[in-house]
């Protein structure tokens, strides 16, 4: 668990730096470099002979994973799509989840029983590097302009008209300018408190259901159902962001999380398993909403010139909430003997998150940034 915490902490801290690197050097080189780091870290872990080396391997893995993860990939998708950007980001998010859905059973049911954990890490490290690095270098281009193309494959005469729904996309707003707006800080507050609530409840839902009297099999399966709901939510909310303003789509996702926690609070030993599945699916949809709605809020509010740096900082803030939330909820349980106060705090924070995201207004001019 300490190794996992180190991994998450490194991802959180490194996100703003990775975003700046994407803006400066492009996503193709950054993804290839991050994959190389991830591969080497898995190989290092496979050769672990001391606890400090195990921790170091996971720290390196966190750095590599964030460098090849959704920070650079969301920048690529945002650059290549305008008409259906939300849907494209949602599909990208489903791809990220699908990787875990495929690899986790493969590793758990085949690699480790057949080869042991050490060789399994080694195999994953080699496969990651051999498959992903060549694909990144040969296929990925950060922007359509890198190939003398335009977003969505339109002709040059259409490009100017296409850009009109996203007027800030082509403007040179920097991270420093964005930090001077209320819009950024409202988004930041919303994602800090909502990630705290989501992660705090999610990481404690299995022990809560066990304590309520449900067998571990049902509790663990509910955790998997959240993942399934999340995959659907990423695609669904990506599509929704193309139909309505991203902040309204985001508020719907947060409201689903609030409804899920209310459902979980009312689970008791007499509740049918269907009530747990209902909670899990609703929670999954809410959790899945954050990636497409956050990305769309960032690109439509602040443009794409410094998207990587801005997105990286927002991801850092989101990660901070996700890191602290489970610890606080666990502490509340240890001191009170139940999760009641944790549920109330999570509900209150989600209400704050909805209010702040609805209050957000997209800056309309350079003067809005500079004051």
KOLMI-220424 format. One record per residue (C-alpha): x, y, z. Coordinates in Angstrom, 1 decimal, padded with zeros to 4 digits. Layout:
residues N
<<X; Y; Z>>
...
END
This chain:
residues 371
<<000.0; 000.0; 000.0>>
<<002.9; 002.4; 000.7>>
<<004.2; 001.6; -002.8>>
<<000.8; 002.4; -004.3>>
<<000.7; 005.7; -002.3>>
<<004.2; 006.6; -003.6>>
<<003.0; 005.8; -007.2>>
<<000.0; 008.0; -006.9>>
<<001.9; 010.8; -005.2>>
<<004.5; 010.9; -007.9>>
<<001.8; 011.0; -010.6>>
<<000.1; 013.9; -008.8>>
<<003.2; 016.0; -008.4>>
<<004.6; 015.3; -011.9>>
<<001.4; 016.1; -013.8>>
<<002.0; 019.9; -014.2>>
<<005.6; 019.3; -015.3>>
<<004.4; 016.7; -017.9>>
<<001.8; 019.1; -019.2>>
<<004.5; 021.7; -019.8>>
<<006.7; 019.2; -021.5>>
<<003.8; 018.2; -023.8>>
<<003.3; 021.9; -024.8>>
<<007.0; 022.4; -025.4>>
<<008.1; 019.1; -027.0>>
<<004.9; 017.5; -028.3>>
<<003.1; 014.4; -027.1>>
<<004.8; 011.8; -029.4>>
<<008.3; 012.1; -027.8>>
<<006.8; 012.5; -024.3>>
<<004.7; 009.3; -024.6>>
<<007.7; 007.3; -026.0>>
<<009.9; 008.6; -023.2>>
<<007.3; 007.9; -020.5>>
<<006.7; 004.4; -021.8>>
<<010.5; 003.8; -021.7>>
<<010.5; 004.9; -018.0>>
<<007.5; 002.7; -017.2>>
<<009.1; -000.3; -018.9>>
<<012.4; 000.2; -017.0>>
<<010.6; 000.6; -013.7>>
<<008.7; -002.7; -014.2>>
<<012.0; -004.4; -015.0>>
<<013.6; -002.8; -011.9>>
<<010.7; -004.1; -009.7>>
<<011.2; -007.6; -011.2>>
<<014.7; -007.6; -009.8>>
<<013.8; -006.2; -006.4>>
<<015.8; -007.6; -003.5>>
<<015.1; -004.9; -000.9>>
<<012.1; -002.9; 000.2>>
<<013.6; 000.5; -000.7>>
<<014.2; -000.8; -004.3>>
<<010.5; -001.8; -004.5>>
<<009.5; 001.7; -003.4>>
<<011.9; 003.3; -005.9>>
<<010.5; 001.1; -008.7>>
<<007.0; 002.3; -008.0>>
<<008.1; 005.9; -007.8>>
<<009.7; 005.5; -011.2>>
<<006.6; 003.7; -012.5>>
<<004.4; 006.6; -011.4>>
<<006.6; 009.1; -013.3>>
<<006.5; 007.0; -016.4>>
<<002.8; 006.3; -016.2>>
<<001.8; 009.9; -015.9>>
<<004.2; 010.8; -018.8>>
<<002.5; 008.4; -021.1>>
<<-001.1; 008.6; -019.7>>
<<-004.1; 010.8; -020.1>>
<<-002.2; 014.1; -019.8>>
<<-000.5; 013.8; -023.2>>
<<-003.2; 011.7; -024.8>>
<<-006.0; 014.1; -024.0>>
<<-003.8; 016.9; -025.5>>
<<-003.6; 014.9; -028.7>>
<<-007.3; 014.2; -028.9>>
<<-008.2; 017.8; -028.1>>
<<-005.9; 019.0; -031.0>>
<<-007.3; 016.5; -033.6>>
<<-011.0; 016.9; -032.8>>
<<-013.3; 019.9; -032.5>>
<<-016.7; 018.9; -033.7>>
<<-016.9; 015.7; -031.6>>
<<-014.1; 016.3; -029.2>>
<<-016.0; 015.1; -026.2>>
<<-016.9; 011.8; -027.8>>
<<-013.3; 011.3; -028.9>>
<<-012.0; 011.9; -025.4>>
<<-014.7; 009.6; -024.0>>
<<-013.5; 006.8; -026.4>>
<<-009.9; 007.5; -025.3>>
<<-010.9; 007.1; -021.7>>
<<-012.7; 003.8; -022.4>>
<<-009.5; 002.6; -024.0>>
<<-007.5; 003.4; -020.8>>
<<-010.0; 001.4; -018.8>>
<<-010.2; -001.4; -021.2>>
<<-006.4; -001.9; -020.8>>
<<-006.9; -002.6; -017.1>>
<<-009.9; -004.8; -017.8>>
<<-008.0; -007.0; -020.1>>
<<-004.6; -007.1; -018.4>>
<<-005.6; -007.5; -014.8>>
<<-007.3; -010.9; -015.3>>
<<-004.5; -012.0; -017.7>>
<<-001.8; -011.2; -015.1>>
<<-003.7; -012.5; -012.2>>
<<-004.9; -015.7; -013.8>>
<<-002.1; -016.6; -016.1>>
<<001.2; -014.7; -015.8>>
<<001.6; -014.9; -012.0>>
<<000.5; -018.6; -011.6>>
<<002.6; -019.6; -014.6>>
<<005.8; -017.5; -014.1>>
<<005.6; -016.0; -010.6>>
<<005.4; -012.3; -009.7>>
<<009.0; -011.4; -010.6>>
<<009.0; -012.8; -014.1>>
<<005.5; -011.3; -014.6>>
<<006.8; -007.8; -013.9>>
<<009.6; -008.5; -016.3>>
<<007.3; -009.7; -019.1>>
<<005.0; -006.6; -018.6>>
<<008.0; -004.3; -018.8>>
<<009.3; -005.8; -022.0>>
<<005.9; -006.0; -023.7>>
<<005.1; -002.4; -022.7>>
<<008.3; -001.1; -024.3>>
<<008.4; -003.3; -027.4>>
<<004.8; -002.6; -028.3>>
<<004.1; 001.0; -027.2>>
<<007.3; 002.9; -028.0>>
<<007.4; 002.0; -031.7>>
<<003.6; 002.8; -032.0>>
<<004.1; 006.2; -030.3>>
<<007.1; 007.2; -032.5>>
<<005.5; 005.9; -035.8>>
<<001.9; 006.8; -035.4>>
<<001.3; 009.6; -032.9>>
<<001.3; 013.3; -034.1>>
<<000.4; 015.9; -031.5>>
<<-001.4; 018.2; -033.9>>
<<-002.9; 017.9; -037.4>>
<<-000.6; 020.7; -038.5>>
<<002.3; 018.3; -038.0>>
<<001.0; 016.5; -041.1>>
<<-000.3; 019.6; -042.9>>
<<-003.9; 018.7; -041.9>>
<<-006.7; 020.4; -040.1>>
<<-008.9; 019.1; -037.1>>
<<-011.6; 016.6; -038.1>>
<<-010.0; 016.2; -041.6>>
<<-011.7; 019.3; -042.9>>
<<-010.4; 021.4; -045.8>>
<<-008.7; 024.7; -045.1>>
<<-011.7; 026.7; -046.1>>
<<-013.8; 025.0; -043.4>>
<<-011.2; 025.3; -040.7>>
<<-011.9; 028.9; -039.7>>
<<-015.7; 028.2; -039.5>>
<<-015.2; 025.0; -037.6>>
<<-013.2; 026.8; -034.9>>
<<-016.0; 029.3; -034.2>>
<<-017.7; 027.3; -031.4>>
<<-014.4; 027.2; -029.5>>
<<-013.2; 030.8; -029.9>>
<<-010.3; 030.5; -027.5>>
<<-008.7; 027.5; -029.1>>
<<-006.4; 029.4; -031.3>>
<<-005.5; 032.2; -028.8>>
<<-002.2; 032.2; -027.0>>
<<-003.4; 032.2; -023.4>>
<<-000.7; 031.0; -021.0>>
<<-000.9; 029.2; -017.7>>
<<000.0; 032.4; -015.9>>
<<-002.9; 034.2; -017.5>>
<<-005.3; 031.4; -016.7>>
<<-004.2; 031.4; -013.0>>
<<-005.6; 035.0; -012.9>>
<<-009.1; 033.9; -013.7>>
<<-011.9; 032.9; -011.3>>
<<-012.9; 030.2; -013.9>>
<<-009.7; 028.2; -013.2>>
<<-010.0; 028.4; -009.4>>
<<-013.7; 027.4; -009.5>>
<<-012.8; 024.3; -011.6>>
<<-009.9; 023.6; -009.2>>
<<-012.1; 023.8; -006.1>>
<<-014.7; 021.6; -007.7>>
<<-012.3; 018.9; -008.7>>
<<-010.4; 019.0; -005.5>>
<<-013.4; 018.4; -003.3>>
<<-015.2; 016.0; -005.7>>
<<-012.1; 013.8; -006.1>>
<<-011.8; 013.7; -002.3>>
<<-015.3; 012.5; -002.0>>
<<-015.3; 010.0; -004.8>>
<<-011.9; 008.4; -003.9>>
<<-012.7; 008.4; -000.2>>
<<-015.9; 006.5; -000.6>>
<<-014.7; 004.2; -003.4>>
<<-011.6; 003.0; -001.5>>
<<-013.7; 002.2; 001.6>>
<<-016.8; 000.8; 000.0>>
<<-015.7; -002.9; 000.3>>
<<-015.0; -002.7; 004.1>>
<<-018.3; -000.8; 004.5>>
<<-020.3; -003.4; 002.7>>
<<-018.5; -006.2; 004.6>>
<<-019.3; -004.4; 007.9>>
<<-022.9; -004.1; 006.9>>
<<-023.1; -007.9; 006.6>>
<<-022.5; -008.7; 002.9>>
<<-020.0; -011.4; 001.9>>
<<-016.7; -010.3; 000.4>>
<<-017.7; -011.7; -003.0>>
<<-020.6; -009.3; -003.3>>
<<-018.5; -006.4; -002.1>>
<<-015.7; -007.1; -004.4>>
<<-018.0; -007.6; -007.4>>
<<-019.6; -004.3; -006.7>>
<<-016.2; -002.7; -007.0>>
<<-015.9; -004.3; -010.4>>
<<-019.3; -003.0; -011.4>>
<<-018.1; 000.5; -010.6>>
<<-015.4; 000.0; -013.1>>
<<-017.9; -001.1; -015.7>>
<<-020.1; 001.9; -015.0>>
<<-017.0; 004.1; -015.2>>
<<-016.2; 002.9; -018.7>>
<<-019.8; 003.6; -019.8>>
<<-019.7; 007.0; -018.1>>
<<-016.5; 008.0; -019.9>>
<<-018.1; 007.4; -023.3>>
<<-021.5; 008.7; -022.3>>
<<-020.3; 011.9; -020.8>>
<<-017.9; 012.5; -023.6>>
<<-020.8; 012.3; -026.0>>
<<-022.9; 014.5; -023.7>>
<<-020.2; 017.2; -023.7>>
<<-020.8; 017.5; -027.5>>
<<-024.5; 018.0; -026.9>>
<<-024.6; 020.5; -023.9>>
<<-022.1; 022.8; -022.2>>
<<-019.4; 020.8; -020.5>>
<<-020.1; 022.4; -017.1>>
<<-023.7; 021.1; -017.2>>
<<-022.5; 017.6; -018.1>>
<<-020.0; 017.8; -015.3>>
<<-022.6; 018.8; -012.8>>
<<-024.8; 015.9; -013.9>>
<<-021.8; 013.5; -013.2>>
<<-021.3; 015.0; -009.8>>
<<-025.0; 014.7; -009.0>>
<<-024.9; 011.0; -009.9>>
<<-022.0; 010.6; -007.4>>
<<-024.1; 012.3; -004.8>>
<<-027.1; 010.0; -005.6>>
<<-024.8; 007.0; -005.4>>
<<-023.5; 007.9; -001.9>>
<<-027.1; 008.4; -000.7>>
<<-027.9; 004.9; -002.0>>
<<-024.9; 003.4; -000.3>>
<<-025.8; 005.1; 003.0>>
<<-029.2; 003.4; 003.0>>
<<-027.8; -000.1; 002.4>>
<<-028.5; -002.4; 005.4>>
<<-028.3; -006.1; 006.1>>
<<-031.9; -006.6; 004.7>>
<<-031.2; -004.8; 001.5>>
<<-031.3; -006.9; -001.7>>
<<-028.1; -007.2; -003.7>>
<<-029.8; -005.3; -006.5>>
<<-029.5; -002.2; -004.4>>
<<-025.7; -002.6; -004.2>>
<<-025.5; -003.1; -008.0>>
<<-027.6; 000.1; -008.4>>
<<-025.2; 002.0; -006.2>>
<<-022.2; 000.6; -008.1>>
<<-023.5; 001.5; -011.6>>
<<-024.5; 005.0; -010.6>>
<<-021.2; 005.6; -008.8>>
<<-019.4; 004.2; -011.8>>
<<-021.2; 006.6; -014.2>>
<<-020.3; 009.5; -011.8>>
<<-016.7; 008.5; -011.6>>
<<-016.4; 008.1; -015.3>>
<<-017.6; 011.6; -016.0>>
<<-014.5; 013.4; -014.6>>
<<-012.1; 012.7; -017.5>>
<<-014.2; 013.9; -020.5>>
<<-015.9; 016.7; -018.7>>
<<-012.6; 018.0; -017.1>>
<<-010.8; 017.8; -020.4>>
<<-013.6; 019.6; -022.2>>
<<-013.9; 022.3; -019.6>>
<<-010.2; 022.9; -019.9>>
<<-010.0; 023.1; -023.7>>
<<-013.2; 025.1; -024.2>>
<<-012.5; 027.6; -021.4>>
<<-008.8; 028.2; -021.9>>
<<-007.9; 027.1; -025.4>>
<<-005.2; 024.6; -026.6>>
<<-002.1; 026.7; -026.7>>
<<-001.1; 025.9; -023.1>>
<<-003.6; 023.0; -022.7>>
<<-000.9; 020.6; -021.5>>
<<000.3; 022.8; -018.6>>
<<-003.2; 023.8; -017.5>>
<<-004.5; 020.2; -017.8>>
<<-001.5; 018.9; -015.9>>
<<-002.1; 021.4; -013.0>>
<<-005.8; 020.5; -012.8>>
<<-004.9; 016.8; -012.8>>
<<-002.5; 017.5; -010.0>>
<<-005.2; 019.1; -008.0>>
<<-007.6; 016.2; -008.7>>
<<-004.9; 013.7; -007.7>>
<<-004.3; 015.5; -004.4>>
<<-008.0; 015.1; -003.5>>
<<-007.9; 011.4; -004.5>>
<<-004.8; 010.8; -002.4>>
<<-006.1; 012.5; 000.8>>
<<-009.8; 011.3; 000.6>>
<<-009.3; 007.6; 001.4>>
<<-007.0; 008.4; 004.3>>
<<-009.4; 010.9; 005.9>>
<<-012.4; 008.5; 005.5>>
<<-010.4; 005.7; 007.0>>
<<-009.4; 007.9; 009.9>>
<<-013.0; 008.9; 010.5>>
<<-014.0; 005.2; 010.7>>
<<-011.1; 004.5; 013.1>>
<<-012.1; 007.3; 015.5>>
<<-015.9; 006.9; 015.3>>
<<-016.4; 003.2; 014.5>>
<<-018.7; 003.9; 011.5>>
<<-018.8; 005.8; 008.2>>
<<-021.7; 008.1; 008.9>>
<<-019.7; 011.3; 009.3>>
<<-017.6; 010.4; 006.2>>
<<-020.8; 010.0; 004.1>>
<<-022.1; 013.4; 005.3>>
<<-018.8; 015.1; 004.5>>
<<-018.7; 013.5; 001.1>>
<<-022.3; 014.6; 000.3>>
<<-021.6; 018.2; 001.4>>
<<-018.4; 018.4; -000.6>>
<<-020.1; 017.1; -003.7>>
<<-022.8; 019.8; -003.2>>
<<-020.0; 022.4; -003.1>>
<<-018.5; 020.9; -006.2>>
<<-021.7; 021.2; -008.2>>
<<-022.3; 024.8; -007.0>>
<<-018.7; 025.9; -008.0>>
<<-018.8; 024.2; -011.4>>
<<-022.1; 025.8; -012.2>>
<<-020.8; 029.2; -011.1>>
<<-017.8; 028.9; -013.5>>
<<-017.9; 031.3; -016.5>>
<<-015.6; 031.0; -019.5>>
<<-013.3; 034.0; -019.9>>
<<-014.3; 035.8; -023.0>>
<<-011.3; 038.0; -023.7>>
<<-007.6; 038.6; -022.9>>
<<-008.7; 041.3; -020.4>>
<<-010.5; 038.6; -018.4>>
<<-007.2; 036.9; -017.9>>
<<-005.1; 040.0; -017.2>>
<<-007.7; 041.8; -015.1>>
END
